[in-house]
């Protein structure tokens, strides 16, 4: 699946996310977050080699329930899921290799 370049204003419910089958990466952040912007090239490069991973890019902030249900406190937070179960998490990933390693852990957990 292709990387999502825009944050979705519609946030799915936690039940919808938990019910997703297969590999999913849920990215929490905002369009105006500098850390989020700096992460995008690394994320795009890492996901280029993972076409089977569904990418949900969710705009987070006050009153946003999905981010709170995942305990998100800093952006970007990347949550790697397999069949709705968390297998890895990165907060403000420092380098592309960290994302690739999390994708590998996700692949191994399948």
OpenMM code with the backbone's topology and positions (N, CA, C; nanometers):
from openmm import Vec3, app, unit

residues = "UNK UNK UNK UNK UNK UNK UNK UNK UNK UNK UNK UNK UNK UNK UNK UNK UNK UNK UNK UNK UNK UNK UNK UNK UNK UNK UNK UNK UNK UNK UNK UNK UNK UNK UNK UNK UNK UNK UNK UNK UNK UNK UNK UNK UNK UNK UNK UNK UNK UNK UNK UNK UNK UNK UNK UNK UNK UNK UNK UNK UNK UNK UNK UNK UNK UNK UNK UNK UNK UNK UNK UNK UNK UNK UNK UNK UNK UNK UNK UNK UNK UNK UNK UNK UNK UNK UNK UNK UNK UNK UNK UNK UNK UNK UNK UNK UNK UNK UNK UNK UNK UNK UNK UNK UNK UNK UNK UNK UNK UNK".split()
positions = [
    Vec3(0.0845, -0.1184, 0.0000),
    Vec3(0.0000, 0.0000, 0.0000),
    Vec3(0.0879, 0.1232, 0.0000),
    Vec3(0.0386, 0.2271, -0.0555),
    Vec3(0.1155, 0.3507, -0.0646),
    Vec3(0.1118, 0.4267, 0.0675),
    Vec3(0.2138, 0.5056, 0.0891),
    Vec3(0.2188, 0.5909, 0.2076),
    Vec3(0.1142, 0.7015, 0.1945),
    Vec3(0.0520, 0.7349, 0.3051),
    Vec3(-0.0407, 0.8479, 0.3078),
    Vec3(0.0408, 0.9733, 0.3348),
    Vec3(0.0236, 1.0721, 0.2537),
    Vec3(0.0988, 1.1960, 0.2699),
    Vec3(0.0241, 1.2990, 0.3525),
    Vec3(-0.1073, 1.2839, 0.3659),
    Vec3(-0.1886, 1.3813, 0.4390),
    Vec3(-0.2495, 1.3171, 0.5628),
    Vec3(-0.2567, 1.3957, 0.6695),
    Vec3(-0.3205, 1.3490, 0.7917),
    Vec3(-0.4706, 1.3446, 0.7714),
    Vec3(-0.5315, 1.2377, 0.8182),
    Vec3(-0.6762, 1.2219, 0.8098),
    Vec3(-0.7405, 1.2949, 0.9261),
    Vec3(-0.8349, 1.3830, 0.8944),
    Vec3(-0.9094, 1.4519, 0.9989),
    Vec3(-1.0091, 1.3562, 1.0639),
    Vec3(-1.0534, 1.2560, 0.9874),
    Vec3(-1.1446, 1.1553, 1.0422),
    Vec3(-1.0616, 1.0519, 1.1152),
    Vec3(-1.0894, 1.0358, 1.2411),
    Vec3(-1.0173, 0.9346, 1.3157),
    Vec3(-1.1079, 0.8134, 1.3332),
    Vec3(-1.0567, 0.6963, 1.2968),
    Vec3(-1.1363, 0.5754, 1.3177),
    Vec3(-1.1504, 0.5494, 1.4678),
    Vec3(-1.2459, 0.4681, 1.5032),
    Vec3(-1.2599, 0.4303, 1.6435),
    Vec3(-1.1511, 0.3292, 1.6789),
    Vec3(-1.1263, 0.3126, 1.8053),
    Vec3(-1.0275, 0.2141, 1.8494),
    Vec3(-1.0735, 0.0744, 1.8080),
    Vec3(-1.2037, 0.0484, 1.8150),
    Vec3(-1.2556, -0.0824, 1.7747),
    Vec3(-1.2279, -0.1090, 1.6268),
    Vec3(-1.2398, -0.0054, 1.5419),
    Vec3(-1.2102, -0.0219, 1.3988),
    Vec3(-1.0632, -0.0562, 1.3777),
    Vec3(-0.9752, 0.0117, 1.4486),
    Vec3(-0.8310, -0.0131, 1.4347),
    Vec3(-0.7967, -0.1522, 1.4870),
    Vec3(-0.8528, -0.1883, 1.6013),
    Vec3(-0.8253, -0.3207, 1.6591),
    Vec3(-0.8737, -0.4335, 1.5687),
    Vec3(-0.9744, -0.4068, 1.4863),
    Vec3(-1.0315, -0.5097, 1.3989),
    Vec3(-0.9593, -0.5220, 1.2648),
    Vec3(-0.8622, -0.4349, 1.2365),
    Vec3(-0.7900, -0.4407, 1.1086),
    Vec3(-0.7062, -0.5674, 1.1016),
    Vec3(-0.7149, -0.6341, 0.9889),
    Vec3(-0.6339, -0.7544, 0.9713),
    Vec3(-0.5036, -0.7185, 0.9004),
    Vec3(-0.4021, -0.7983, 0.9256),
    Vec3(-0.2740, -0.7752, 0.8607),
    Vec3(-0.1901, -0.6707, 0.9310),
    Vec3(-0.0872, -0.6253, 0.8590),
    Vec3(0.0089, -0.5286, 0.9127),
    Vec3(-0.0411, -0.3865, 0.8909),
    Vec3(-0.0419, -0.3089, 0.9985),
    Vec3(-0.0862, -0.1696, 0.9931),
    Vec3(0.0111, -0.0830, 1.0702),
    Vec3(0.0443, 0.0314, 1.0135),
    Vec3(0.1218, 0.1339, 1.0832),
    Vec3(0.0292, 0.2511, 1.1068),
    Vec3(0.0080, 0.2861, 1.2333),
    Vec3(-0.0730, 0.4026, 1.2676),
    Vec3(0.0236, 0.5130, 1.3082),
    Vec3(0.0214, 0.6210, 1.2331),
    Vec3(0.1085, 0.7363, 1.2581),
    Vec3(0.0237, 0.8476, 1.3180),
    Vec3(0.0616, 0.8966, 1.4356),
    Vec3(-0.0068, 1.0080, 1.4997),
    Vec3(0.0806, 1.1316, 1.4921),
    Vec3(0.0220, 1.2449, 1.4529),
    Vec3(0.0955, 1.3705, 1.4446),
    Vec3(0.0052, 1.4812, 1.3958),
    Vec3(0.0655, 1.5893, 1.3498),
    Vec3(-0.0088, 1.7016, 1.2929),
    Vec3(0.0700, 1.7595, 1.1753),
    Vec3(0.0018, 1.8297, 1.0851),
    Vec3(0.0722, 1.8883, 0.9704),
    Vec3(0.1722, 1.9976, 1.0095),
    Vec3(0.1501, 2.0628, 1.1238),
    Vec3(0.2365, 2.1746, 1.1622),
    Vec3(0.3507, 2.1340, 1.2553),
    Vec3(0.3604, 2.0049, 1.2899),
    Vec3(0.4634, 1.9549, 1.3811),
    Vec3(0.5967, 1.9411, 1.3071),
    Vec3(0.6994, 2.0099, 1.3537),
    Vec3(0.8317, 2.0030, 1.2915),
    Vec3(0.8923, 1.8640, 1.2972),
    Vec3(0.8773, 1.7959, 1.4113),
    Vec3(0.9286, 1.6591, 1.4235),
    Vec3(0.8601, 1.5684, 1.3221),
    Vec3(0.7292, 1.5879, 1.3050),
    Vec3(0.6527, 1.5056, 1.2096),
    Vec3(0.7035, 1.5285, 1.0674),
    Vec3(0.7267, 1.6538, 1.0326),
    Vec3(0.7758, 1.6868, 0.8981),
    Vec3(0.9119, 1.6243, 0.8716),
    Vec3(1.0000, 1.6275, 0.9717),
    Vec3(1.1338, 1.5705, 0.9552),
    Vec3(1.1298, 1.4176, 0.9446),
    Vec3(1.0276, 1.3562, 0.9997),
    Vec3(1.0159, 1.2104, 0.9952),
    Vec3(0.9660, 1.1609, 0.8604),
    Vec3(0.8946, 1.2432, 0.7850),
    Vec3(0.8290, 1.1972, 0.6628),
    Vec3(0.9233, 1.1348, 0.5602),
    Vec3(1.0379, 1.1942, 0.5274),
    Vec3(1.1268, 1.1291, 0.4294),
    Vec3(1.1775, 0.9922, 0.4765),
    Vec3(1.2060, 0.9807, 0.6067),
    Vec3(1.2517, 0.8519, 0.6608),
    Vec3(1.1400, 0.7481, 0.6528),
    Vec3(1.0203, 0.7905, 0.6858),
    Vec3(0.9052, 0.7013, 0.6835),
    Vec3(0.8730, 0.6566, 0.5415),
    Vec3(0.8774, 0.7511, 0.4492),
    Vec3(0.8494, 0.7189, 0.3092),
    Vec3(0.9518, 0.6182, 0.2551),
    Vec3(1.0794, 0.6376, 0.2882),
    Vec3(1.1835, 0.5456, 0.2416),
    Vec3(1.1656, 0.4066, 0.3024),
    Vec3(1.1329, 0.4007, 0.4299),
    Vec3(1.1155, 0.2712, 0.4965),
    Vec3(0.9931, 0.1975, 0.4426),
    Vec3(0.8838, 0.2696, 0.4203),
    Vec3(0.7614, 0.2057, 0.3721),
    Vec3(0.7690, 0.1668, 0.2248),
    Vec3(0.8641, 0.2226, 0.1514),
    Vec3(0.8793, 0.1864, 0.0103),
    Vec3(0.9102, 0.0372, -0.0044),
    Vec3(0.9753, -0.0203, 0.0967),
    Vec3(1.0097, -0.1624, 0.0940),
    Vec3(0.9097, -0.2483, 0.1709),
    Vec3(0.7962, -0.1902, 0.2075),
    Vec3(0.6945, -0.2641, 0.2834),
    Vec3(0.5560, -0.2379, 0.2234),
    Vec3(0.5347, -0.2790, 0.0979),
    Vec3(0.4078, -0.2481, 0.0304),
    Vec3(0.2864, -0.3173, 0.0915),
    Vec3(0.3099, -0.4178, 0.1750),
    Vec3(0.1991, -0.4905, 0.2371),
    Vec3(0.1511, -0.4267, 0.3678),
    Vec3(0.2148, -0.3184, 0.4109),
    Vec3(0.1784, -0.2525, 0.5361),
    Vec3(0.0790, -0.1396, 0.5086),
    Vec3(-0.0358, -0.1474, 0.5729),
    Vec3(-0.1373, -0.0410, 0.5649),
    Vec3(-0.0877, 0.0767, 0.6492),
    Vec3(-0.0957, 0.1983, 0.5967),
    Vec3(-0.0479, 0.3176, 0.6660),
    Vec3(-0.1660, 0.4093, 0.6958),
    Vec3(-0.1949, 0.4280, 0.8238),
    Vec3(-0.2980, 0.5229, 0.8665),
    Vec3(-0.2278, 0.6426, 0.9271),
    Vec3(-0.2504, 0.7584, 0.8709),
    Vec3(-0.1872, 0.8813, 0.9177),
    Vec3(-0.2971, 0.9656, 0.9823),
    Vec3(-0.2974, 0.9712, 1.1142),
    Vec3(-0.4071, 1.0295, 1.1900),
    Vec3(-0.3634, 1.1598, 1.2557),
    Vec3(-0.4388, 1.2656, 1.2301),
    Vec3(-0.4134, 1.3929, 1.2971),
    Vec3(-0.4540, 1.3803, 1.4428),
    Vec3(-0.3638, 1.4178, 1.5311),
    Vec3(-0.3858, 1.4025, 1.6743),
    Vec3(-0.3943, 1.5387, 1.7407),
    Vec3(-0.4433, 1.5421, 1.8619),
    Vec3(-0.4507, 1.6656, 1.9371),
    Vec3(-0.5516, 1.6533, 2.0501),
    Vec3(-0.5753, 1.7641, 2.1218),
    Vec3(-0.6707, 1.7611, 2.2329),
    Vec3(-0.8081, 1.7113, 2.1870),
    Vec3(-0.8664, 1.6274, 2.2700),
    Vec3(-0.9990, 1.5758, 2.2405),
    Vec3(-1.0027, 1.4635, 2.1380),
    Vec3(-0.8872, 1.4201, 2.0905),
    Vec3(-0.8804, 1.3126, 1.9908),
    Vec3(-0.8684, 1.1801, 2.0672),
    Vec3(-0.9704, 1.1003, 2.0619),
    Vec3(-0.9779, 0.9797, 2.1436),
    Vec3(-0.8820, 0.8690, 2.1014),
    Vec3(-0.8606, 0.8528, 1.9717),
    Vec3(-0.7767, 0.7417, 1.9276),
    Vec3(-0.6348, 0.7555, 1.9811),
    Vec3(-0.5781, 0.8738, 1.9695),
    Vec3(-0.4434, 0.8963, 2.0219),
    Vec3(-0.4353, 0.8727, 2.1718),
    Vec3(-0.5373, 0.9150, 2.2451),
    Vec3(-0.5372, 0.8929, 2.3897),
    Vec3(-0.5469, 0.7437, 2.4210),
    Vec3(-0.6252, 0.6693, 2.3419),
    Vec3(-0.6396, 0.5258, 2.3680),
    Vec3(-0.5073, 0.4519, 2.3475),
    Vec3(-0.4184, 0.5086, 2.2650),
    Vec3(-0.2863, 0.4503, 2.2435),
    Vec3(-0.1802, 0.5138, 2.3345),
    Vec3(-0.2207, 0.6069, 2.4202),
    Vec3(-0.1264, 0.6697, 2.5123),
    Vec3(-0.0283, 0.7636, 2.4456),
    Vec3(-0.0685, 0.8255, 2.3341),
    Vec3(0.0203, 0.9154, 2.2605),
    Vec3(0.0415, 1.0442, 2.3405),
    Vec3(0.1683, 1.0807, 2.3588),
    Vec3(0.2020, 1.2039, 2.4290),
    Vec3(0.2892, 1.2961, 2.3451),
    Vec3(0.3693, 1.2398, 2.2550),
    Vec3(0.4578, 1.3180, 2.1684),
    Vec3(0.4339, 1.2777, 2.0242),
    Vec3(0.4622, 1.3684, 1.9325),
    Vec3(0.4468, 1.3425, 1.7891),
    Vec3(0.5834, 1.3440, 1.7222),
    Vec3(0.5986, 1.2721, 1.6173),
    Vec3(0.5094, 1.1665, 1.5751),
    Vec3(0.5277, 1.0422, 1.6614),
    Vec3(0.4189, 0.9712, 1.6799),
    Vec3(0.4216, 0.8391, 1.7409),
    Vec3(0.3780, 0.7405, 1.6338),
    Vec3(0.4595, 0.6387, 1.6125),
    Vec3(0.4310, 0.5352, 1.5139),
    Vec3(0.3999, 0.4058, 1.5890),
    Vec3(0.2804, 0.3531, 1.5656),
    Vec3(0.2373, 0.2298, 1.6314),
    Vec3(0.2239, 0.1227, 1.5235),
    Vec3(0.2994, 0.0143, 1.5383),
    Vec3(0.3023, -0.0952, 1.4415),
    Vec3(0.2134, -0.2075, 1.4946),
    Vec3(0.1124, -0.2433, 1.4161),
    Vec3(0.0141, -0.3428, 1.4576),
    Vec3(0.0141, -0.4626, 1.3636),
    Vec3(-0.0182, -0.5782, 1.4177),
    Vec3(-0.0484, -0.6987, 1.3404),
    Vec3(-0.1835, -0.7483, 1.3880),
    Vec3(-0.2790, -0.7530, 1.2975),
    Vec3(-0.4143, -0.7966, 1.3325),
    Vec3(-0.4662, -0.7230, 1.4557),
    Vec3(-0.4411, -0.5926, 1.4609),
    Vec3(-0.4913, -0.5089, 1.5691),
    Vec3(-0.4115, -0.5141, 1.6981),
    Vec3(-0.3046, -0.5902, 1.7008),
    Vec3(-0.2222, -0.6051, 1.8213),
    Vec3(-0.0907, -0.5305, 1.8030),
    Vec3(-0.0556, -0.4457, 1.8997),
    Vec3(0.0684, -0.3685, 1.8911),
    Vec3(0.1897, -0.4591, 1.9053),
    Vec3(0.2839, -0.4433, 1.8092),
    Vec3(0.4066, -0.5226, 1.8126),
    Vec3(0.5319, -0.4353, 1.8239),
    Vec3(0.5184, -0.3062, 1.7963),
    Vec3(0.6314, -0.2137, 1.8086),
    Vec3(0.5768, -0.0713, 1.8153),
    Vec3(0.6592, 0.0186, 1.8684),
    Vec3(0.6214, 0.1590, 1.8783),
    Vec3(0.7481, 0.2435, 1.8716),
    Vec3(0.7392, 0.3534, 1.7990),
    Vec3(0.8485, 0.4504, 1.7923),
    Vec3(0.7923, 0.5892, 1.8191),
    Vec3(0.8635, 0.6660, 1.8980),
    Vec3(0.8266, 0.8052, 1.9239),
    Vec3(0.9427, 0.8909, 1.8754),
    Vec3(0.9121, 0.9807, 1.7829),
    Vec3(1.0151, 1.0663, 1.7225),
    Vec3(1.1361, 0.9850, 1.6769),
    Vec3(1.1148, 0.8954, 1.5811),
    Vec3(1.2259, 0.8097, 1.5381),
    Vec3(1.3460, 0.8918, 1.4928),
    Vec3(1.4650, 0.8547, 1.5407),
    Vec3(1.5851, 0.9331, 1.5111),
    Vec3(1.6428, 0.9087, 1.3726),
    Vec3(1.6112, 0.7920, 1.3134),
    Vec3(1.6706, 0.7580, 1.1838),
    Vec3(1.5832, 0.6553, 1.1132),
    Vec3(1.6003, 0.6436, 0.9826),
    Vec3(1.5213, 0.5513, 0.9011),
    Vec3(1.5394, 0.4075, 0.9480),
    Vec3(1.6593, 0.3730, 0.9901),
    Vec3(1.6873, 0.2364, 1.0326),
    Vec3(1.5989, 0.1937, 1.1500),
    Vec3(1.5640, 0.2866, 1.2367),
    Vec3(1.4755, 0.2535, 1.3490),
    Vec3(1.3378, 0.2123, 1.2973),
    Vec3(1.2903, 0.2799, 1.1939),
    Vec3(1.1612, 0.2458, 1.1341),
    Vec3(1.1709, 0.1102, 1.0646),
    Vec3(1.2791, 0.0874, 0.9917),
    Vec3(1.2997, -0.0397, 0.9234),
    Vec3(1.3041, -0.1545, 1.0251),
    Vec3(1.3731, -0.1340, 1.1374),
    Vec3(1.3807, -0.2373, 1.2415),
    Vec3(1.2419, -0.2675, 1.2990),
    Vec3(1.1603, -0.1640, 1.3199),
    Vec3(1.0245, -0.1844, 1.3711),
    Vec3(0.9396, -0.2592, 1.2684),
    Vec3(0.9569, -0.2273, 1.1403),
    Vec3(0.8854, -0.3003, 1.0355),
    Vec3(0.9284, -0.4465, 1.0311),
    Vec3(1.0556, -0.4738, 1.0569),
    Vec3(1.1049, -0.6122, 1.0622),
    Vec3(1.0431, -0.6875, 1.1795),
    Vec3(1.0357, -0.6213, 1.2972),
    Vec3(0.9706, -0.6842, 1.4125),
    Vec3(0.8241, -0.7138, 1.3819),
    Vec3(0.7617, -0.6209, 1.3098),
    Vec3(0.6215, -0.6408, 1.2700),
    Vec3(0.6090, -0.7615, 1.1781),
    Vec3(0.6994, -0.7734, 1.0815),
    Vec3(0.6995, -0.8846, 0.9879),
    Vec3(0.7211, -1.0178, 1.0609),
    Vec3(0.8137, -1.0189, 1.1573),
    Vec3(0.8430, -1.1405, 1.2329),
    Vec3(0.7260, -1.1840, 1.3206),
    Vec3(0.6445, -1.0890, 1.3619),
    Vec3(0.5319, -1.1189, 1.4522),
    Vec3(0.4114, -1.1766, 1.3777),
    Vec3(0.4167, -1.1775, 1.2446),
    Vec3(0.3025, -1.2285, 1.1668),
    Vec3(0.2910, -1.3775, 1.1760),
] * unit.nanometer
topology = app.Topology()
chain = topology.addChain("A")
for resn in residues:
    res = topology.addResidue(resn, chain)
    for name in ("N", "CA", "C"):
        topology.addAtom(name, app.Element.getBySymbol(name[0]), res)
